[in-house]
Amino acid sequence: MVRGVGRRREAQPLHVVLRKTIRSMIETQGIQPGEKIPSERELTMRCQASRSSVRKAIFSLIQEGILVRVPGKGTFVAEKRDTPGASAARTGNIGFVVFLSSLDRARSDIRTHVAENGRVSWMPFYSEVFEGANQELQKNDVHLLFFAVYQDTSTEKAKFKDFLKRVDGLIVCELASSSFAELLETSPIPVVLVNSSVSLPSLKADVLLIDNFHGAYQAVSYLTRLGHRAIGFINHPTQHNRSARERFQGYRAALRSAGIAYDEKLVEYGDWSMESGYAAMEGLLKRGRNVTAIFAANDEMAIGAMKAAKDHGLRIPEDLSVVGFDDASISSNAFAALTTVRVYKREMGRFAIQRVLHRIREPYFVPVQAIFPVLFVERNSCKRIA
């Protein structure tokens, strides 16, 4: 029996005594950072305690940042640079970063908000992801800090490096720059990537993605089943944007399954904004194409397209059927409630926080990739044609 455990068993919960005993063992036996401690089985025998109590004590030390568990290898004394407990005590903040592109820089509304920073309410999609993450953090004594940064110039790196000093972990959205990815790679801060368009195998980060392909496929297949064959597509440029690329692939695959030839003249591009959806719809109408339906890669562009169609004397859905993507809060409040593809944004935020907190406690935990399912939501913006 480890000395002291038996005499104090009644005074304190056993796992508390065991936690102190294991910590004392590390010090007295000189087990160095990076070295392995005895297995749970060995500790059970030494302490003459149940394995569940030993496991609970070890987990408590992992939460403190004293130990780290490496799956398949065992439990080790944490390296000083990887001591998450100390890091959490230093800032108590998790960063929520949205990377912006050169296309975003061209939008005056985004420039204004980025200049202010600190608020996420102006981003319809990520404000819901942020809210889900924030709800999850209410269970923990940790704060969520929002930060938006352009990733198209190297001068933005200095701002990002300063932000890294204020946080113990990161949720990073829309990463598309390999140079910023390399910056994250050299940082000891745990990272969870959301909707990332780049991937570095050496960046040990969890990755959260959306099932963009199947969502787009369902949306366009629905329109083909309603009899539509001239289906316009309003998308974000696919270069450096994974969501746009996969939604485009889903659009083409659904056309192919329905025996409809792809026509690049039925495709217009926007910047995710309502205004760009309006302009894209006008572009399609000016071409004189006999479009009977529109699939837009997000709800804002879809609603912009609906407004343009209405201004040109078209009725929704009698003259034009429209489907969006994301199921933003505005989609059910539009003048013709929008048929769309639901993305579980708040659930993504909650899961992202759970993963980043786990990685703070156990830096060597094996990273995962999760693809979030989507749900097709039928409302009244579409109609069957003869």
C-alpha positions in Angstrom: 0.0 0.0 0.0 1.2 3.5 -0.8 1.9 5.1 2.6 -0.9 7.5 3.7 -3.7 6.2 1.6 -5.3 3.8 4.1 -5.2 6.3 7.1 -6.8 9.1 5.1 -9.4 7.1 3.3 -12.2 8.2 5.6 -11.2 11.8 5.8 -11.3 12.5 2.0 -12.7 10.8 -1.1 -10.4 8.1 -2.2 -9.7 9.6 -5.7 -8.6 12.9 -4.0 -6.1 11.0 -1.8 -4.9 9.0 -4.9 -4.5 12.2 -6.9 -2.2 13.6 -4.2 -0.4 10.3 -3.9 0.3 10.0 -7.7 1.5 13.6 -7.7 3.8 13.0 -4.8 5.1 9.8 -6.5 6.0 11.9 -9.6 8.0 14.3 -7.5 9.7 11.8 -5.2 10.6 9.3 -8.0 11.9 12.1 -10.2 9.6 11.2 -13.2 10.5 13.9 -15.7 8.2 15.7 -18.2 7.6 13.5 -21.2 8.3 10.3 -19.2 5.6 7.7 -18.6 4.1 7.0 -15.2 3.1 3.5 -14.0 0.0 2.0 -15.7 -3.4 2.1 -14.1 -3.0 -1.6 -13.3 0.3 -1.0 -11.5 -1.1 2.0 -9.6 -4.1 -0.1 -8.6 -1.9 -2.8 -7.1 0.5 -0.3 -5.4 -2.3 1.7 -3.9 -4.6 -1.2 -3.2 -7.5 0.8 -4.6 -10.1 0.2 -7.3 -9.2 0.8 -10.9 -12.1 3.3 -11.3 -10.7 5.4 -8.4 -7.2 5.4 -9.9 -8.7 6.3 -13.3 -10.6 9.2 -11.7 -7.5 10.5 -10.0 -5.5 10.3 -13.3 -8.3 12.1 -15.2 -8.2 14.9 -12.5 -4.5 15.3 -13.0 -5.0 15.4 -16.7 -7.5 18.2 -16.3 -4.9 20.1 -14.1 -2.4 19.7 -16.9 0.0 17.6 -14.7 -0.5 14.5 -16.9 -1.3 13.9 -20.6 -2.7 10.7 -22.1 -1.4 9.4 -25.4 -3.8 6.8 -26.9 -2.2 3.4 -27.3 1.0 4.4 -25.4 0.0 5.4 -21.9 0.0 8.4 -19.5 2.9 10.8 -19.3 4.0 13.7 -17.2 3.1 16.8 -19.2 5.8 18.9 -20.9 6.0 22.4 -19.4 5.1 23.9 -22.8 2.1 21.7 -23.1 0.7 22.3 -19.6 -2.9 23.2 -20.4 -3.9 23.9 -16.9 -1.3 26.7 -16.6 -2.3 28.1 -20.0 -6.0 28.2 -19.1 -5.2 30.0 -15.8 -3.2 32.5 -17.8 -6.0 33.8 -20.1 -9.2 31.8 -19.6 -10.1 32.6 -23.2 -10.9 30.5 -26.3 -10.5 32.3 -29.6 -13.2 32.2 -32.3 -11.5 33.3 -35.5 -13.1 33.8 -38.9 -10.7 34.2 -41.8 -11.8 36.6 -44.6 -10.8 36.5 -48.2 -9.9 39.2 -50.8 -13.5 39.0 -52.0 -14.6 39.8 -48.5 -12.2 42.8 -48.4 -14.1 44.3 -51.4 -17.3 44.4 -49.4 -17.8 47.8 -47.6 -20.1 46.3 -45.0 -17.4 43.8 -43.9 -14.7 46.4 -43.9 -16.7 48.4 -41.4 -17.3 45.5 -39.0 -13.7 44.3 -39.2 -12.5 47.7 -38.3 -14.6 47.5 -35.1 -14.0 43.7 -34.5 -15.1 42.0 -31.3 -18.7 41.4 -32.5 -19.9 38.5 -34.7 -23.6 39.4 -35.1 -23.0 40.7 -38.6 -22.1 37.2 -39.9 -25.4 35.3 -40.3 -23.8 31.9 -40.6 -21.0 32.1 -38.0 -23.0 34.1 -35.5 -25.0 30.9 -35.0 -21.9 28.7 -34.8 -20.5 31.2 -32.2 -23.7 31.2 -30.2 -23.6 27.4 -30.0 -20.0 27.5 -28.8 -20.9 30.2 -26.3 -23.8 28.2 -24.9 -21.4 25.2 -24.4 -18.9 27.4 -22.6 -21.5 28.5 -20.0 -20.8 25.2 -18.4 -17.1 26.2 -18.0 -15.3 29.2 -16.5 -14.0 30.2 -19.9 -14.7 33.1 -22.2 -15.1 33.1 -26.0 -13.4 35.9 -28.0 -14.4 36.7 -31.6 -11.8 37.9 -34.1 -12.0 38.4 -37.8 -8.9 38.7 -39.9 -8.1 38.9 -43.6 -5.8 36.2 -44.9 -4.9 37.6 -48.3 -1.9 39.7 -47.1 1.1 38.9 -44.9 0.6 42.2 -43.0 -2.5 40.6 -41.3 -0.3 38.0 -39.6 0.9 40.5 -37.0 -2.7 41.1 -35.9 -3.3 37.4 -35.7 -0.1 36.7 -33.7 -1.1 39.3 -31.2 -4.5 37.7 -30.8 -2.9 34.3 -30.2 -1.3 35.7 -27.0 -4.8 36.3 -25.6 -6.2 32.7 -25.9 -5.5 29.1 -24.8 -7.3 27.4 -27.7 -8.7 28.3 -31.1 -11.8 27.6 -33.2 -10.7 28.6 -36.7 -13.2 29.1 -39.5 -12.7 29.4 -43.2 -9.0 28.9 -43.2 -7.8 29.0 -46.9 -4.2 30.3 -46.6 -1.3 27.8 -46.3 0.9 30.5 -44.8 -1.6 31.0 -41.9 -1.9 27.3 -41.6 1.9 27.0 -41.2 1.6 29.7 -38.5 -0.9 27.6 -36.6 1.3 24.6 -37.1 4.2 26.2 -35.2 1.9 27.4 -32.3 1.4 25.2 -29.2 -2.2 26.4 -29.0 -4.8 23.6 -29.6 -6.9 24.2 -32.8 -10.2 23.1 -34.2 -10.8 23.9 -37.8 -14.3 24.6 -39.1 -15.0 24.7 -42.9 -11.3 24.7 -43.7 -10.2 24.8 -47.3 -6.6 23.9 -46.7 -5.2 20.8 -44.9 -1.7 20.3 -43.5 -1.2 16.8 -42.3 1.4 18.1 -39.8 -1.2 20.5 -38.3 -2.6 18.3 -35.5 -6.1 19.9 -35.4 -9.6 18.6 -35.3 -11.5 19.3 -38.5 -15.3 20.0 -38.7 -16.9 20.0 -42.1 -20.4 20.2 -43.7 -21.8 17.6 -46.0 -21.9 20.2 -48.8 -22.0 17.8 -51.7 -25.0 15.8 -50.6 -26.8 18.9 -49.5 -26.5 20.5 -52.9 -27.3 17.2 -54.6 -30.5 16.9 -52.6 -31.5 20.5 -53.5 -31.0 20.2 -57.2 -32.5 16.7 -57.4 -35.6 18.1 -55.7 -35.9 20.7 -58.5 -35.4 18.1 -61.2 -38.2 15.9 -59.7 -40.5 19.0 -59.9 -39.8 19.0 -63.7 -37.2 21.8 -63.9 -34.4 21.3 -66.4 -33.1 24.9 -66.8 -31.7 25.3 -63.3 -29.5 28.3 -62.7 -26.8 28.2 -60.0 -25.6 31.2 -58.0 -22.4 30.2 -56.2 -19.4 31.7 -54.5 -16.1 31.4 -56.6 -14.8 27.9 -55.9 -11.1 28.8 -55.8 -9.9 28.6 -52.2 -13.4 27.8 -50.9 -14.2 24.3 -50.0 -17.9 24.8 -49.4 -18.5 26.5 -52.8 -16.4 23.8 -54.6 -18.4 20.9 -53.0 -21.7 22.6 -53.6 -20.8 23.1 -57.2 -19.9 19.4 -57.5 -23.2 18.4 -55.9 -25.1 20.7 -58.4 -23.4 19.1 -61.4 -23.8 15.5 -60.1 -27.6 16.1 -59.6 -27.9 17.4 -63.2 -26.0 14.4 -64.5 -28.2 12.0 -62.6 -31.3 13.6 -64.1 -29.8 13.4 -67.6 -29.4 17.2 -67.9 -26.4 18.6 -69.6 -24.3 21.1 -67.6 -24.5 24.6 -69.1 -21.9 27.1 -67.7 -24.1 30.0 -68.9 -26.6 29.1 -66.2 -23.9 29.7 -63.5 -23.3 33.1 -61.9 -21.1 34.1 -58.9 -21.6 36.2 -55.8 -19.8 36.9 -52.5 -22.4 35.2 -50.2 -24.2 38.6 -49.8 -27.8 39.3 -50.6 -26.7 42.1 -52.9 -24.5 39.8 -54.9 -27.4 37.3 -55.3 -29.5 40.1 -56.7 -26.8 41.1 -59.2 -26.3 37.4 -60.2 -30.0 36.9 -60.8 -30.1 40.0 -63.0 -27.1 38.6 -64.9 -29.0 35.4 -65.6 -32.1 37.3 -66.7 -30.2 39.6 -69.0 -28.7 36.6 -70.8 -32.3 35.7 -71.8 -31.9 32.1 -70.6 -35.2 30.4 -69.9 -34.4 29.6 -66.3 -37.3 28.1 -64.4 -35.4 27.4 -61.1 -32.5 28.7 -59.1 -30.2 26.9 -56.7 -28.1 29.4 -54.6 -25.2 28.3 -52.5 -26.4 30.2 -49.5 -29.7 31.7 -48.3 -28.6 35.3 -48.5 -27.8 35.0 -52.2 -31.1 33.1 -52.7 -33.1 35.8 -51.1 -31.3 38.4 -53.2 -32.2 36.4 -56.3 -35.8 36.3 -55.3 -35.9 40.1 -54.9 -34.4 40.6 -58.3 -36.8 38.2 -59.9 -39.7 40.0 -58.2 -38.4 43.4 -59.4 -38.4 41.9 -63.0 -42.1 40.9 -62.6 -41.6 37.2 -61.8 -43.6 35.5 -59.1 -42.1 33.1 -56.6 -42.8 30.1 -57.0 -45.3 30.4 -59.9 -42.7 31.7 -62.4 -39.4 30.8 -60.6 -38.6 28.2 -58.0 -35.7 29.0 -55.6 -33.7 26.8 -53.2 -31.0 28.1 -50.8 -28.5 26.5 -48.5 -27.7 27.0 -44.7 -31.3 27.6 -43.4 -30.4 31.0 -42.0 -32.9 32.7 -39.7 -34.0 35.0 -42.6 -35.0 32.1 -44.9 -38.2 31.4 -43.1 -39.1 35.1 -42.9 -38.6 35.9 -46.6 -41.6 37.1 -48.6 -41.8 33.5 -50.0 -40.5 31.2 -47.3 -37.3 29.7 -48.7 -36.8 26.0 -49.4 -33.3 25.3 -48.2 -30.7 22.9 -46.9 -30.3 23.1 -43.1 -26.9 23.2 -41.6 -26.7 22.4 -37.9 -24.7 25.5 -37.1 -25.2 25.7 -33.3 -24.4 22.0 -32.9 -21.2 22.6 -34.8 -20.3 25.3 -32.4 -21.0 23.2 -29.4 -19.0 20.3 -30.8 -16.1 22.6 -31.7 -15.9 23.9 -28.1 -16.0 20.4 -26.7 -13.1 19.3 -28.9 -10.9 22.4 -28.2 -11.4 22.0 -24.4 -10.5 18.3 -24.7 -7.4 19.2 -26.7 -6.4 21.7 -24.0 -6.6 19.0 -21.4 -5.0 16.3 -23.5 -2.7 17.9 -26.1 -1.7 14.6 -27.6 -5.2 13.4 -28.1 -5.7 12.0 -31.7 -7.3 14.6 -33.9 -10.6 13.7 -35.6 -12.5 14.8 -38.7 -16.3 15.2 -38.4 -18.6 15.7 -41.3 -21.9 17.2 -40.1 -25.0 16.0 -41.9 -27.5 18.4 -43.5 -31.3 18.3 -43.8 -33.4 19.3 -46.8 -36.2 21.7 -45.7 -39.2 22.1 -48.0 -41.1 25.4 -47.8 -43.1 27.3 -50.4 -40.5 28.8 -52.8 -40.7 26.0 -55.3 -43.4 24.6 -57.6 -43.8 21.7 -59.9 -43.9 22.6 -63.6 -45.5 20.7 -66.5 
